[in-house]
Amino acid sequence: MLPTQGTTVLRPVKKIHTSTKGTVNQEVIIMAKTINLVHHSKVILTQIKSTLLRDLVLGQFKIYKNLTRKFLNSDKFLENINIKVNNLASSVKN
């Protein structure tokens, strides 16, 4: 016996009354389903675009953070060289 916990039960679908123009009603149903699919496709595409944009922004932030860290390290290195050159120049003067 299969467990049924957490499963959903299908709801009964309302039947559309057909008239003598049954094909017209079927075409309306097909159009409604198509519009629904188009809407869902747009929602999915929007979610994909927002996910890709978020990933792009996060990637750019990581690059910016790494570059900033490297520039700060380079700045400290150049500052240390400048201090050593100034000390050397002052000792040469004396």
PyMOL Python script that loads the backbone (N, CA, C, O; Angstrom):
from pymol import cmd

cmd.read_pdbstr("""\
ATOM      1  N   MET A   1       0.850  -1.178   0.000  1.00  0.00           N
ATOM      2  CA  MET A   1       0.000   0.000   0.000  1.00  0.00           C
ATOM      3  C   MET A   1       0.895   1.241   0.000  1.00  0.00           C
ATOM      4  O   MET A   1       1.855   1.320   0.767  1.00  0.00           O
ATOM      5  N   LEU A   2       0.584   2.187  -0.845  1.00  0.00           N
ATOM      6  CA  LEU A   2       1.388   3.396  -0.978  1.00  0.00           C
ATOM      7  C   LEU A   2       0.972   4.422   0.072  1.00  0.00           C
ATOM      8  O   LEU A   2      -0.215   4.533   0.379  1.00  0.00           O
ATOM      9  N   PRO A   3       1.929   5.179   0.633  1.00  0.00           N
ATOM     10  CA  PRO A   3       1.557   6.225   1.597  1.00  0.00           C
ATOM     11  C   PRO A   3       0.857   7.373   0.870  1.00  0.00           C
ATOM     12  O   PRO A   3       1.245   7.754  -0.234  1.00  0.00           O
ATOM     13  N   THR A   4      -0.169   7.910   1.501  1.00  0.00           N
ATOM     14  CA  THR A   4      -0.932   8.994   0.880  1.00  0.00           C
ATOM     15  C   THR A   4      -0.724  10.323   1.582  1.00  0.00           C
ATOM     16  O   THR A   4      -1.337  11.325   1.212  1.00  0.00           O
ATOM     17  N   GLN A   5       0.124  10.342   2.581  1.00  0.00           N
ATOM     18  CA  GLN A   5       0.357  11.580   3.323  1.00  0.00           C
ATOM     19  C   GLN A   5       1.099  12.576   2.435  1.00  0.00           C
ATOM     20  O   GLN A   5       2.098  12.228   1.807  1.00  0.00           O
ATOM     21  N   GLY A   6       0.608  13.816   2.386  1.00  0.00           N
ATOM     22  CA  GLY A   6       1.251  14.866   1.622  1.00  0.00           C
ATOM     23  C   GLY A   6       0.849  14.884   0.159  1.00  0.00           C
ATOM     24  O   GLY A   6       1.340  15.721  -0.598  1.00  0.00           O
ATOM     25  N   THR A   7      -0.025  13.986  -0.258  1.00  0.00           N
ATOM     26  CA  THR A   7      -0.444  13.994  -1.653  1.00  0.00           C
ATOM     27  C   THR A   7      -1.672  14.874  -1.796  1.00  0.00           C
ATOM     28  O   THR A   7      -2.409  15.104  -0.837  1.00  0.00           O
ATOM     29  N   THR A   8      -1.875  15.351  -2.990  1.00  0.00           N
ATOM     30  CA  THR A   8      -3.036  16.201  -3.244  1.00  0.00           C
ATOM     31  C   THR A   8      -4.053  15.427  -4.056  1.00  0.00           C
ATOM     32  O   THR A   8      -3.721  14.524  -4.823  1.00  0.00           O
ATOM     33  N   VAL A   9      -5.276  15.804  -3.866  1.00  0.00           N
ATOM     34  CA  VAL A   9      -6.370  15.160  -4.574  1.00  0.00           C
ATOM     35  C   VAL A   9      -6.797  16.085  -5.701  1.00  0.00           C
ATOM     36  O   VAL A   9      -6.921  17.292  -5.498  1.00  0.00           O
ATOM     37  N   LEU A  10      -7.018  15.544  -6.863  1.00  0.00           N
ATOM     38  CA  LEU A  10      -7.465  16.353  -7.991  1.00  0.00           C
ATOM     39  C   LEU A  10      -8.883  16.846  -7.732  1.00  0.00           C
ATOM     40  O   LEU A  10      -9.762  16.102  -7.296  1.00  0.00           O
ATOM     41  N   ARG A  11      -9.068  18.140  -8.020  1.00  0.00           N
ATOM     42  CA  ARG A  11     -10.396  18.704  -7.852  1.00  0.00           C
ATOM     43  C   ARG A  11     -11.208  18.466  -9.119  1.00  0.00           C
ATOM     44  O   ARG A  11     -10.661  18.444 -10.222  1.00  0.00           O
ATOM     45  N   PRO A  12     -12.508  18.288  -8.955  1.00  0.00           N
ATOM     46  CA  PRO A  12     -13.333  18.095 -10.154  1.00  0.00           C
ATOM     47  C   PRO A  12     -13.347  19.372 -10.982  1.00  0.00           C
ATOM     48  O   PRO A  12     -13.403  20.474 -10.437  1.00  0.00           O
ATOM     49  N   VAL A  13     -13.296  19.221 -12.279  1.00  0.00           N
ATOM     50  CA  VAL A  13     -13.283  20.354 -13.198  1.00  0.00           C
ATOM     51  C   VAL A  13     -14.712  20.635 -13.632  1.00  0.00           C
ATOM     52  O   VAL A  13     -15.480  19.722 -13.937  1.00  0.00           O
ATOM     53  N   LYS A  14     -15.057  21.944 -13.653  1.00  0.00           N
ATOM     54  CA  LYS A  14     -16.386  22.309 -14.098  1.00  0.00           C
ATOM     55  C   LYS A  14     -16.519  22.027 -15.582  1.00  0.00           C
ATOM     56  O   LYS A  14     -15.631  22.341 -16.374  1.00  0.00           O
ATOM     57  N   LYS A  15     -17.625  21.439 -15.938  1.00  0.00           N
ATOM     58  CA  LYS A  15     -17.863  21.165 -17.346  1.00  0.00           C
ATOM     59  C   LYS A  15     -18.477  22.389 -17.994  1.00  0.00           C
ATOM     60  O   LYS A  15     -19.376  23.023 -17.442  1.00  0.00           O
ATOM     61  N   ILE A  16     -17.974  22.708 -19.173  1.00  0.00           N
ATOM     62  CA  ILE A  16     -18.513  23.845 -19.913  1.00  0.00           C
ATOM     63  C   ILE A  16     -19.688  23.350 -20.733  1.00  0.00           C
ATOM     64  O   ILE A  16     -19.611  22.338 -21.429  1.00  0.00           O
ATOM     65  N   HIS A  17     -20.767  24.086 -20.630  1.00  0.00           N
ATOM     66  CA  HIS A  17     -21.954  23.707 -21.380  1.00  0.00           C
ATOM     67  C   HIS A  17     -21.710  23.940 -22.858  1.00  0.00           C
ATOM     68  O   HIS A  17     -21.292  25.024 -23.267  1.00  0.00           O
ATOM     69  N   THR A  18     -21.964  22.952 -23.629  1.00  0.00           N
ATOM     70  CA  THR A  18     -21.775  23.094 -25.065  1.00  0.00           C
ATOM     71  C   THR A  18     -23.105  23.417 -25.703  1.00  0.00           C
ATOM     72  O   THR A  18     -24.158  22.916 -25.308  1.00  0.00           O
ATOM     73  N   SER A  19     -23.020  24.259 -26.686  1.00  0.00           N
ATOM     74  CA  SER A  19     -24.236  24.597 -27.433  1.00  0.00           C
ATOM     75  C   SER A  19     -24.148  23.911 -28.790  1.00  0.00           C
ATOM     76  O   SER A  19     -23.354  22.992 -28.992  1.00  0.00           O
ATOM     77  N   THR A  20     -24.963  24.370 -29.694  1.00  0.00           N
ATOM     78  CA  THR A  20     -24.883  23.800 -31.036  1.00  0.00           C
ATOM     79  C   THR A  20     -23.564  24.195 -31.701  1.00  0.00           C
ATOM     80  O   THR A  20     -23.138  23.585 -32.682  1.00  0.00           O
ATOM     81  N   LYS A  21     -22.928  25.229 -31.145  1.00  0.00           N
ATOM     82  CA  LYS A  21     -21.632  25.660 -31.674  1.00  0.00           C
ATOM     83  C   LYS A  21     -20.531  25.143 -30.747  1.00  0.00           C
ATOM     84  O   LYS A  21     -19.785  25.930 -30.164  1.00  0.00           O
ATOM     85  N   GLY A  22     -20.436  23.855 -30.616  1.00  0.00           N
ATOM     86  CA  GLY A  22     -19.461  23.241 -29.723  1.00  0.00           C
ATOM     87  C   GLY A  22     -18.027  23.543 -30.110  1.00  0.00           C
ATOM     88  O   GLY A  22     -17.170  23.663 -29.235  1.00  0.00           O
ATOM     89  N   THR A  23     -17.745  23.669 -31.388  1.00  0.00           N
ATOM     90  CA  THR A  23     -16.376  23.954 -31.816  1.00  0.00           C
ATOM     91  C   THR A  23     -15.946  25.345 -31.374  1.00  0.00           C
ATOM     92  O   THR A  23     -14.768  25.566 -31.092  1.00  0.00           O
ATOM     93  N   VAL A  24     -16.884  26.287 -31.311  1.00  0.00           N
ATOM     94  CA  VAL A  24     -16.551  27.642 -30.855  1.00  0.00           C
ATOM     95  C   VAL A  24     -16.127  27.591 -29.394  1.00  0.00           C
ATOM     96  O   VAL A  24     -15.135  28.213 -29.014  1.00  0.00           O
ATOM     97  N   ASN A  25     -16.873  26.853 -28.570  1.00  0.00           N
ATOM     98  CA  ASN A  25     -16.520  26.724 -27.165  1.00  0.00           C
ATOM     99  C   ASN A  25     -15.155  26.053 -27.002  1.00  0.00           C
ATOM    100  O   ASN A  25     -14.369  26.447 -26.140  1.00  0.00           O
ATOM    101  N   GLN A  26     -14.875  25.060 -27.811  1.00  0.00           N
ATOM    102  CA  GLN A  26     -13.572  24.393 -27.736  1.00  0.00           C
ATOM    103  C   GLN A  26     -12.451  25.355 -28.123  1.00  0.00           C
ATOM    104  O   GLN A  26     -11.377  25.332 -27.523  1.00  0.00           O
ATOM    105  N   GLU A  27     -12.698  26.193 -29.120  1.00  0.00           N
ATOM    106  CA  GLU A  27     -11.693  27.173 -29.523  1.00  0.00           C
ATOM    107  C   GLU A  27     -11.451  28.188 -28.411  1.00  0.00           C
ATOM    108  O   GLU A  27     -10.315  28.609 -28.192  1.00  0.00           O
ATOM    109  N   VAL A  28     -12.499  28.578 -27.717  1.00  0.00           N
ATOM    110  CA  VAL A  28     -12.357  29.511 -26.595  1.00  0.00           C
ATOM    111  C   VAL A  28     -11.527  28.862 -25.492  1.00  0.00           C
ATOM    112  O   VAL A  28     -10.665  29.508 -24.897  1.00  0.00           O
ATOM    113  N   ILE A  29     -11.786  27.596 -25.222  1.00  0.00           N
ATOM    114  CA  ILE A  29     -11.028  26.880 -24.197  1.00  0.00           C
ATOM    115  C   ILE A  29      -9.554  26.797 -24.603  1.00  0.00           C
ATOM    116  O   ILE A  29      -8.667  27.013 -23.776  1.00  0.00           O
ATOM    117  N   ILE A  30      -9.298  26.489 -25.854  1.00  0.00           N
ATOM    118  CA  ILE A  30      -7.918  26.403 -26.339  1.00  0.00           C
ATOM    119  C   ILE A  30      -7.235  27.759 -26.234  1.00  0.00           C
ATOM    120  O   ILE A  30      -6.070  27.835 -25.842  1.00  0.00           O
ATOM    121  N   MET A  31      -7.946  28.836 -26.580  1.00  0.00           N
ATOM    122  CA  MET A  31      -7.372  30.186 -26.471  1.00  0.00           C
ATOM    123  C   MET A  31      -7.064  30.523 -25.019  1.00  0.00           C
ATOM    124  O   MET A  31      -6.017  31.102 -24.728  1.00  0.00           O
ATOM    125  N   ALA A  32      -7.960  30.169 -24.107  1.00  0.00           N
ATOM    126  CA  ALA A  32      -7.747  30.443 -22.686  1.00  0.00           C
ATOM    127  C   ALA A  32      -6.531  29.678 -22.168  1.00  0.00           C
ATOM    128  O   ALA A  32      -5.731  30.225 -21.409  1.00  0.00           O
ATOM    129  N   LYS A  33      -6.391  28.427 -22.571  1.00  0.00           N
ATOM    130  CA  LYS A  33      -5.228  27.632 -22.157  1.00  0.00           C
ATOM    131  C   LYS A  33      -3.944  28.226 -22.726  1.00  0.00           C
ATOM    132  O   LYS A  33      -2.919  28.260 -22.045  1.00  0.00           O
ATOM    133  N   THR A  34      -3.997  28.694 -23.975  1.00  0.00           N
ATOM    134  CA  THR A  34      -2.822  29.295 -24.603  1.00  0.00           C
ATOM    135  C   THR A  34      -2.420  30.566 -23.874  1.00  0.00           C
ATOM    136  O   THR A  34      -1.238  30.789 -23.612  1.00  0.00           O
ATOM    137  N   ILE A  35      -3.401  31.402 -23.544  1.00  0.00           N
ATOM    138  CA  ILE A  35      -3.120  32.645 -22.804  1.00  0.00           C
ATOM    139  C   ILE A  35      -2.517  32.306 -21.451  1.00  0.00           C
ATOM    140  O   ILE A  35      -1.578  32.968 -21.010  1.00  0.00           O
ATOM    141  N   ASN A  36      -3.038  31.294 -20.792  1.00  0.00           N
ATOM    142  CA  ASN A  36      -2.515  30.869 -19.500  1.00  0.00           C
ATOM    143  C   ASN A  36      -1.074  30.394 -19.638  1.00  0.00           C
ATOM    144  O   ASN A  36      -0.231  30.732 -18.806  1.00  0.00           O
ATOM    145  N   LEU A  37      -0.779  29.615 -20.676  1.00  0.00           N
ATOM    146  CA  LEU A  37       0.591  29.140 -20.898  1.00  0.00           C
ATOM    147  C   LEU A  37       1.538  30.300 -21.185  1.00  0.00           C
ATOM    148  O   LEU A  37       2.669  30.318 -20.698  1.00  0.00           O
ATOM    149  N   VAL A  38       1.077  31.268 -21.975  1.00  0.00           N
ATOM    150  CA  VAL A  38       1.905  32.430 -22.285  1.00  0.00           C
ATOM    151  C   VAL A  38       2.207  33.205 -21.011  1.00  0.00           C
ATOM    152  O   VAL A  38       3.337  33.645 -20.802  1.00  0.00           O
ATOM    153  N   HIS A  39       1.198  33.374 -20.160  1.00  0.00           N
ATOM    154  CA  HIS A  39       1.403  34.083 -18.898  1.00  0.00           C
ATOM    155  C   HIS A  39       2.436  33.353 -18.034  1.00  0.00           C
ATOM    156  O   HIS A  39       3.353  33.976 -17.498  1.00  0.00           O
ATOM    157  N   HIS A  40       2.284  32.035 -17.903  1.00  0.00           N
ATOM    158  CA  HIS A  40       3.232  31.257 -17.096  1.00  0.00           C
ATOM    159  C   HIS A  40       4.641  31.326 -17.697  1.00  0.00           C
ATOM    160  O   HIS A  40       5.626  31.385 -16.961  1.00  0.00           O
ATOM    161  N   SER A  41       4.737  31.319 -19.025  1.00  0.00           N
ATOM    162  CA  SER A  41       6.042  31.421 -19.673  1.00  0.00           C
ATOM    163  C   SER A  41       6.691  32.756 -19.350  1.00  0.00           C
ATOM    164  O   SER A  41       7.892  32.816 -19.087  1.00  0.00           O
ATOM    165  N   LYS A  42       5.895  33.842 -19.366  1.00  0.00           N
ATOM    166  CA  LYS A  42       6.433  35.160 -19.041  1.00  0.00           C
ATOM    167  C   LYS A  42       6.910  35.207 -17.596  1.00  0.00           C
ATOM    168  O   LYS A  42       7.953  35.792 -17.303  1.00  0.00           O
ATOM    169  N   VAL A  43       6.157  34.599 -16.700  1.00  0.00           N
ATOM    170  CA  VAL A  43       6.545  34.569 -15.286  1.00  0.00           C
ATOM    171  C   VAL A  43       7.856  33.808 -15.122  1.00  0.00           C
ATOM    172  O   VAL A  43       8.750  34.257 -14.404  1.00  0.00           O
ATOM    173  N   ILE A  44       7.974  32.670 -15.778  1.00  0.00           N
ATOM    174  CA  ILE A  44       9.193  31.871 -15.685  1.00  0.00           C
ATOM    175  C   ILE A  44      10.379  32.632 -16.263  1.00  0.00           C
ATOM    176  O   ILE A  44      11.459  32.636 -15.670  1.00  0.00           O
ATOM    177  N   LEU A  45      10.190  33.282 -17.423  1.00  0.00           N
ATOM    178  CA  LEU A  45      11.270  34.066 -18.023  1.00  0.00           C
ATOM    179  C   LEU A  45      11.692  35.213 -17.118  1.00  0.00           C
ATOM    180  O   LEU A  45      12.882  35.509 -17.009  1.00  0.00           O
ATOM    181  N   THR A  46      10.732  35.861 -16.469  1.00  0.00           N
ATOM    182  CA  THR A  46      11.055  36.946 -15.543  1.00  0.00           C
ATOM    183  C   THR A  46      11.875  36.418 -14.376  1.00  0.00           C
ATOM    184  O   THR A  46      12.837  37.061 -13.955  1.00  0.00           O
ATOM    185  N   GLN A  47      11.511  35.262 -13.852  1.00  0.00           N
ATOM    186  CA  GLN A  47      12.274  34.664 -12.749  1.00  0.00           C
ATOM    187  C   GLN A  47      13.681  34.307 -13.193  1.00  0.00           C
ATOM    188  O   GLN A  47      14.634  34.506 -12.439  1.00  0.00           O
ATOM    189  N   ILE A  48      13.830  33.782 -14.408  1.00  0.00           N
ATOM    190  CA  ILE A  48      15.149  33.428 -14.919  1.00  0.00           C
ATOM    191  C   ILE A  48      15.990  34.690 -15.095  1.00  0.00           C
ATOM    192  O   ILE A  48      17.162  34.718 -14.720  1.00  0.00           O
ATOM    193  N   LYS A  49      15.383  35.741 -15.671  1.00  0.00           N
ATOM    194  CA  LYS A  49      16.110  36.992 -15.878  1.00  0.00           C
ATOM    195  C   LYS A  49      16.550  37.590 -14.555  1.00  0.00           C
ATOM    196  O   LYS A  49      17.682  38.059 -14.431  1.00  0.00           O
ATOM    197  N   SER A  50      15.660  37.578 -13.557  1.00  0.00           N
ATOM    198  CA  SER A  50      16.026  38.161 -12.270  1.00  0.00           C
ATOM    199  C   SER A  50      17.116  37.326 -11.598  1.00  0.00           C
ATOM    200  O   SER A  50      17.990  37.880 -10.932  1.00  0.00           O
ATOM    201  N   THR A  51      17.077  36.010 -11.762  1.00  0.00           N
ATOM    202  CA  THR A  51      18.117  35.150 -11.199  1.00  0.00           C
ATOM    203  C   THR A  51      19.450  35.423 -11.888  1.00  0.00           C
ATOM    204  O   THR A  51      20.480  35.531 -11.224  1.00  0.00           O
ATOM    205  N   LEU A  52      19.435  35.533 -13.213  1.00  0.00           N
ATOM    206  CA  LEU A  52      20.664  35.809 -13.945  1.00  0.00           C
ATOM    207  C   LEU A  52      21.214  37.182 -13.589  1.00  0.00           C
ATOM    208  O   LEU A  52      22.425  37.348 -13.445  1.00  0.00           O
ATOM    209  N   LEU A  53      20.335  38.164 -13.446  1.00  0.00           N
ATOM    210  CA  LEU A  53      20.774  39.510 -13.081  1.00  0.00           C
ATOM    211  C   LEU A  53      21.376  39.517 -11.684  1.00  0.00           C
ATOM    212  O   LEU A  53      22.402  40.154 -11.448  1.00  0.00           O
ATOM    213  N   ARG A  54      20.738  38.808 -10.758  1.00  0.00           N
ATOM    214  CA  ARG A  54      21.260  38.729  -9.397  1.00  0.00           C
ATOM    215  C   ARG A  54      22.639  38.069  -9.389  1.00  0.00           C
ATOM    216  O   ARG A  54      23.553  38.535  -8.708  1.00  0.00           O
ATOM    217  N   ASP A  55      22.785  36.976 -10.154  1.00  0.00           N
ATOM    218  CA  ASP A  55      24.081  36.299 -10.236  1.00  0.00           C
ATOM    219  C   ASP A  55      25.138  37.210 -10.844  1.00  0.00           C
ATOM    220  O   ASP A  55      26.288  37.215 -10.406  1.00  0.00           O
ATOM    221  N   LEU A  56      24.746  37.979 -11.853  1.00  0.00           N
ATOM    222  CA  LEU A  56      25.682  38.900 -12.489  1.00  0.00           C
ATOM    223  C   LEU A  56      26.137  39.976 -11.511  1.00  0.00           C
ATOM    224  O   LEU A  56      27.328  40.275 -11.425  1.00  0.00           O
ATOM    225  N   VAL A  57      25.193  40.561 -10.771  1.00  0.00           N
ATOM    226  CA  VAL A  57      25.530  41.605  -9.810  1.00  0.00           C
ATOM    227  C   VAL A  57      26.406  41.048  -8.691  1.00  0.00           C
ATOM    228  O   VAL A  57      27.373  41.692  -8.285  1.00  0.00           O
ATOM    229  N   LEU A  58      26.081  39.870  -8.195  1.00  0.00           N
ATOM    230  CA  LEU A  58      26.904  39.259  -7.148  1.00  0.00           C
ATOM    231  C   LEU A  58      28.314  38.959  -7.654  1.00  0.00           C
ATOM    232  O   LEU A  58      29.290  39.140  -6.925  1.00  0.00           O
ATOM    233  N   GLY A  59      28.421  38.503  -8.891  1.00  0.00           N
ATOM    234  CA  GLY A  59      29.727  38.245  -9.480  1.00  0.00           C
ATOM    235  C   GLY A  59      30.541  39.520  -9.609  1.00  0.00           C
ATOM    236  O   GLY A  59      31.738  39.532  -9.319  1.00  0.00           O
ATOM    237  N   GLN A  60      29.885  40.605 -10.048  1.00  0.00           N
ATOM    238  CA  GLN A  60      30.577  41.884 -10.170  1.00  0.00           C
ATOM    239  C   GLN A  60      31.010  42.388  -8.798  1.00  0.00           C
ATOM    240  O   GLN A  60      32.092  42.960  -8.665  1.00  0.00           O
ATOM    241  N   PHE A  61      30.187  42.184  -7.786  1.00  0.00           N
ATOM    242  CA  PHE A  61      30.547  42.620  -6.437  1.00  0.00           C
ATOM    243  C   PHE A  61      31.773  41.866  -5.930  1.00  0.00           C
ATOM    244  O   PHE A  61      32.657  42.456  -5.309  1.00  0.00           O
ATOM    245  N   LYS A  62      31.823  40.561  -6.195  1.00  0.00           N
ATOM    246  CA  LYS A  62      32.988  39.770  -5.769  1.00  0.00           C
ATOM    247  C   LYS A  62      34.258  40.265  -6.465  1.00  0.00           C
ATOM    248  O   LYS A  62      35.311  40.375  -5.838  1.00  0.00           O
ATOM    249  N   ILE A  63      34.155  40.562  -7.761  1.00  0.00           N
ATOM    250  CA  ILE A  63      35.308  41.085  -8.504  1.00  0.00           C
ATOM    251  C   ILE A  63      35.732  42.423  -7.920  1.00  0.00           C
ATOM    252  O   ILE A  63      36.920  42.658  -7.697  1.00  0.00           O
ATOM    253  N   TYR A  64      34.762  43.307  -7.671  1.00  0.00           N
ATOM    254  CA  TYR A  64      35.054  44.622  -7.090  1.00  0.00           C
ATOM    255  C   TYR A  64      35.744  44.471  -5.737  1.00  0.00           C
ATOM    256  O   TYR A  64      36.719  45.167  -5.452  1.00  0.00           O
ATOM    257  N   LYS A  65      35.243  43.569  -4.914  1.00  0.00           N
ATOM    258  CA  LYS A  65      35.810  43.345  -3.583  1.00  0.00           C
ATOM    259  C   LYS A  65      37.255  42.852  -3.676  1.00  0.00           C
ATOM    260  O   LYS A  65      38.120  43.321  -2.937  1.00  0.00           O
ATOM    261  N   ASN A  66      37.516  41.912  -4.578  1.00  0.00           N
ATOM    262  CA  ASN A  66      38.874  41.393  -4.759  1.00  0.00           C
ATOM    263  C   ASN A  66      39.814  42.470  -5.281  1.00  0.00           C
ATOM    264  O   ASN A  66      40.949  42.581  -4.819  1.00  0.00           O
ATOM    265  N   LEU A  67      39.346  43.268  -6.246  1.00  0.00           N
ATOM    266  CA  LEU A  67      40.186  44.342  -6.780  1.00  0.00           C
ATOM    267  C   LEU A  67      40.491  45.386  -5.707  1.00  0.00           C
ATOM    268  O   LEU A  67      41.619  45.871  -5.611  1.00  0.00           O
ATOM    269  N   THR A  68      39.495  45.727  -4.909  1.00  0.00           N
ATOM    270  CA  THR A  68      39.705  46.701  -3.839  1.00  0.00           C
ATOM    271  C   THR A  68      40.746  46.190  -2.849  1.00  0.00           C
ATOM    272  O   THR A  68      41.624  46.939  -2.420  1.00  0.00           O
ATOM    273  N   ARG A  69      40.646  44.917  -2.491  1.00  0.00           N
ATOM    274  CA  ARG A  69      41.613  44.320  -1.566  1.00  0.00           C
ATOM    275  C   ARG A  69      43.018  44.356  -2.164  1.00  0.00           C
ATOM    276  O   ARG A  69      43.980  44.678  -1.467  1.00  0.00           O
ATOM    277  N   LYS A  70      43.139  44.028  -3.441  1.00  0.00           N
ATOM    278  CA  LYS A  70      44.447  44.036  -4.096  1.00  0.00           C
ATOM    279  C   LYS A  70      45.018  45.450  -4.193  1.00  0.00           C
ATOM    280  O   LYS A  70      46.217  45.646  -3.996  1.00  0.00           O
ATOM    281  N   PHE A  71      44.165  46.441  -4.494  1.00  0.00           N
ATOM    282  CA  PHE A  71      44.632  47.822  -4.562  1.00  0.00           C
ATOM    283  C   PHE A  71      45.086  48.322  -3.191  1.00  0.00           C
ATOM    284  O   PHE A  71      46.080  49.040  -3.086  1.00  0.00           O
ATOM    285  N   LEU A  72      44.358  47.943  -2.148  1.00  0.00           N
ATOM    286  CA  LEU A  72      44.771  48.345  -0.805  1.00  0.00           C
ATOM    287  C   LEU A  72      46.115  47.721  -0.429  1.00  0.00           C
ATOM    288  O   LEU A  72      46.962  48.380   0.173  1.00  0.00           O
ATOM    289  N   ASN A  73      46.306  46.457  -0.785  1.00  0.00           N
ATOM    290  CA  ASN A  73      47.596  45.795  -0.519  1.00  0.00           C
ATOM    291  C   ASN A  73      48.720  46.479  -1.292  1.00  0.00           C
ATOM    292  O   ASN A  73      49.808  46.689  -0.755  1.00  0.00           O
ATOM    293  N   SER A  74      48.460  46.827  -2.547  1.00  0.00           N
ATOM    294  CA  SER A  74      49.468  47.515  -3.353  1.00  0.00           C
ATOM    295  C   SER A  74      49.777  48.884  -2.772  1.00  0.00           C
ATOM    296  O   SER A  74      50.933  49.307  -2.746  1.00  0.00           O
ATOM    297  N   ASP A  75      48.741  49.577  -2.305  1.00  0.00           N
ATOM    298  CA  ASP A  75      48.937  50.901  -1.713  1.00  0.00           C
ATOM    299  C   ASP A  75      49.800  50.812  -0.460  1.00  0.00           C
ATOM    300  O   ASP A  75      50.684  51.647  -0.263  1.00  0.00           O
ATOM    301  N   LYS A  76      49.560  49.819   0.387  1.00  0.00           N
ATOM    302  CA  LYS A  76      50.373  49.630   1.598  1.00  0.00           C
ATOM    303  C   LYS A  76      51.824  49.305   1.224  1.00  0.00           C
ATOM    304  O   LYS A  76      52.762  49.801   1.848  1.00  0.00           O
ATOM    305  N   PHE A  77      51.991  48.476   0.209  1.00  0.00           N
ATOM    306  CA  PHE A  77      53.326  48.100  -0.243  1.00  0.00           C
ATOM    307  C   PHE A  77      54.083  49.335  -0.736  1.00  0.00           C
ATOM    308  O   PHE A  77      55.243  49.542  -0.379  1.00  0.00           O
ATOM    309  N   LEU A  78      53.412  50.163  -1.568  1.00  0.00           N
ATOM    310  CA  LEU A  78      54.060  51.383  -2.071  1.00  0.00           C
ATOM    311  C   LEU A  78      54.340  52.369  -0.952  1.00  0.00           C
ATOM    312  O   LEU A  78      55.356  53.063  -0.972  1.00  0.00           O
ATOM    313  N   GLU A  79      53.453  52.436   0.016  1.00  0.00           N
ATOM    314  CA  GLU A  79      53.669  53.334   1.163  1.00  0.00           C
ATOM    315  C   GLU A  79      54.903  52.887   1.958  1.00  0.00           C
ATOM    316  O   GLU A  79      55.690  53.729   2.391  1.00  0.00           O
ATOM    317  N   ASN A  80      55.078  51.585   2.153  1.00  0.00           N
ATOM    318  CA  ASN A  80      56.261  51.069   2.854  1.00  0.00           C
ATOM    319  C   ASN A  80      57.541  51.375   2.083  1.00  0.00           C
ATOM    320  O   ASN A  80      58.555  51.732   2.682  1.00  0.00           O
ATOM    321  N   ILE A  81      57.502  51.239   0.766  1.00  0.00           N
ATOM    322  CA  ILE A  81      58.674  51.571  -0.053  1.00  0.00           C
ATOM    323  C   ILE A  81      58.992  53.055   0.071  1.00  0.00           C
ATOM    324  O   ILE A  81      60.158  53.434   0.183  1.00  0.00           O
ATOM    325  N   ASN A  82      57.957  53.900   0.053  1.00  0.00           N
ATOM    326  CA  ASN A  82      58.152  55.349   0.169  1.00  0.00           C
ATOM    327  C   ASN A  82      58.800  55.707   1.510  1.00  0.00           C
ATOM    328  O   ASN A  82      59.699  56.546   1.563  1.00  0.00           O
ATOM    329  N   ILE A  83      58.348  55.076   2.577  1.00  0.00           N
ATOM    330  CA  ILE A  83      58.926  55.331   3.907  1.00  0.00           C
ATOM    331  C   ILE A  83      60.395  54.924   3.932  1.00  0.00           C
ATOM    332  O   ILE A  83      61.226  55.655   4.471  1.00  0.00           O
ATOM    333  N   LYS A  84      60.730  53.763   3.355  1.00  0.00           N
ATOM    334  CA  LYS A  84      62.109  53.295   3.332  1.00  0.00           C
ATOM    335  C   LYS A  84      62.997  54.215   2.493  1.00  0.00           C
ATOM    336  O   LYS A  84      64.139  54.472   2.873  1.00  0.00           O
ATOM    337  N   VAL A  85      62.503  54.708   1.378  1.00  0.00           N
ATOM    338  CA  VAL A  85      63.272  55.632   0.542  1.00  0.00           C
ATOM    339  C   VAL A  85      63.493  56.948   1.285  1.00  0.00           C
ATOM    340  O   VAL A  85      64.587  57.510   1.240  1.00  0.00           O
ATOM    341  N   ASN A  86      62.472  57.434   1.957  1.00  0.00           N
ATOM    342  CA  ASN A  86      62.620  58.677   2.746  1.00  0.00           C
ATOM    343  C   ASN A  86      63.629  58.483   3.857  1.00  0.00           C
ATOM    344  O   ASN A  86      64.455  59.366   4.085  1.00  0.00           O
ATOM    345  N   ASN A  87      63.594  57.352   4.563  1.00  0.00           N
ATOM    346  CA  ASN A  87      64.583  57.067   5.624  1.00  0.00           C
ATOM    347  C   ASN A  87      65.993  57.004   5.043  1.00  0.00           C
ATOM    348  O   ASN A  87      66.939  57.529   5.631  1.00  0.00           O
ATOM    349  N   LEU A  88      66.127  56.358   3.885  1.00  0.00           N
ATOM    350  CA  LEU A  88      67.432  56.271   3.248  1.00  0.00           C
ATOM    351  C   LEU A  88      67.950  57.657   2.831  1.00  0.00           C
ATOM    352  O   LEU A  88      69.129  57.977   2.987  1.00  0.00           O
ATOM    353  N   ALA A  89      67.037  58.451   2.304  1.00  0.00           N
ATOM    354  CA  ALA A  89      67.440  59.812   1.871  1.00  0.00           C
ATOM    355  C   ALA A  89      67.839  60.671   3.063  1.00  0.00           C
ATOM    356  O   ALA A  89      68.797  61.439   2.983  1.00  0.00           O
ATOM    357  N   SER A  90      67.114  60.546   4.161  1.00  0.00           N
ATOM    358  CA  SER A  90      67.474  61.342   5.355  1.00  0.00           C
ATOM    359  C   SER A  90      68.789  60.872   5.967  1.00  0.00           C
ATOM    360  O   SER A  90      69.544  61.688   6.496  1.00  0.00           O
ATOM    361  N   SER A  91      69.080  59.568   5.906  1.00  0.00           N
ATOM    362  CA  SER A  91      70.356  59.073   6.460  1.00  0.00           C
ATOM    363  C   SER A  91      71.511  59.463   5.555  1.00  0.00           C
ATOM    364  O   SER A  91      72.623  59.653   6.047  1.00  0.00           O
ATOM    365  N   VAL A  92      71.292  59.591   4.254  1.00  0.00           N
ATOM    366  CA  VAL A  92      72.346  60.003   3.344  1.00  0.00           C
ATOM    367  C   VAL A  92      72.693  61.481   3.577  1.00  0.00           C
ATOM    368  O   VAL A  92      73.856  61.876   3.488  1.00  0.00           O
ATOM    369  N   LYS A  93      71.670  62.287   3.874  1.00  0.00           N
ATOM    370  CA  LYS A  93      71.894  63.719   4.147  1.00  0.00           C
ATOM    371  C   LYS A  93      72.732  63.909   5.399  1.00  0.00           C
ATOM    372  O   LYS A  93      73.547  64.829   5.456  1.00  0.00           O
ATOM    373  N   ASN A  94      72.553  63.070   6.392  1.00  0.00           N
ATOM    374  CA  ASN A  94      73.262  63.213   7.678  1.00  0.00           C
ATOM    375  C   ASN A  94      74.625  62.635   7.510  1.00  0.00           C
ATOM    376  O   ASN A  94      75.416  62.636   8.453  1.00  0.00           O
TER     377      ASN A  94
END
""", "prot")
cmd.dss("prot")
cmd.show_as("cartoon", "prot")
cmd.util.cbc("prot")
cmd.orient("prot")
